Amino acid sequence: MKDLSNKTLGIIHASIITTQAVKPYIEKIIPEVKIMHVVDDTIQRDNIAAGVGVIPKVNYYKFAQYAHNLEEAKVDLIMLACSTFNYAAELARPMINTPIVQIDRPMMEQAVQMGKRIGLLATLATTVPSSERLLKIAAAEAGKEIEINTVLCSEAFEEYEKGNIEKHNEILFDSIDKLSKSVDVIVMAQLSMSALAPYLTNTRVPVLNSGTTGFERVRQLLENM
């Protein structure tokens, strides 16, 4: 492995919650990389308020603005840590010279290589359309046919926000067990769900999380620079 202590990763968060969720992956996969966080809680607030399938235009603008700020700060790579408006990365790329990675894109690419029947587990309704869209894009680019089986556990997110991580995990374990009977692989739509990863070693089918796959991709991209 190359030493990346001279590299800087800029992470754009739509909620303060994900700043904690990325920590274990940074420490494990890219411990020597300098990190610059940009956090705007109003993005998630307004995404949720806009309703499922609708992203306020101002949030796309905000992402491009923050990416521009990070580029001016001379980061080597920019990561979007929110799944709900992952399209923002695609819109910003023509405007920003610094490479931009979506945290959940590598997970989707891996999933479409692992089987046709993909289970998508989400805890936030607003994330579902964007995650399904990204899975379809990854499948189309890989020339794969897929069937998506989506399960939404809104009550798990409510528990997570209250700080009841054990209850959050319990709800999701149950959903993973049920979903794994009818799919080849499961993807966990939100970064907050990555907290389950250490407990998912004996599942019926592989369960992917965006923390592991996302930061492994970051390491790979930084090493190749």
Buried (B, 14 or more C-beta within 10 A) or exposed (E): EEEBEEBBBBBBBBBEBBBEBBEBBBEEBBEEBBBBBBBBEBBBEBBBEBEBEEBBEEBBEBBBBBBBBBBEEEBBBBBBBBBBBBBBBBBBBEEBEBBBBBBBBBBBBBBBEBBEBBBBBBBBBBBBBBBBBBBBBBBEEEEBEBEBEBBBBEEBBBBBEEEBEEBBBEBBBEBBEEBBEEBBBBBBBBBBBBBBBEEBEEBEBBBBBBBBBBBBBBBEBBEEE
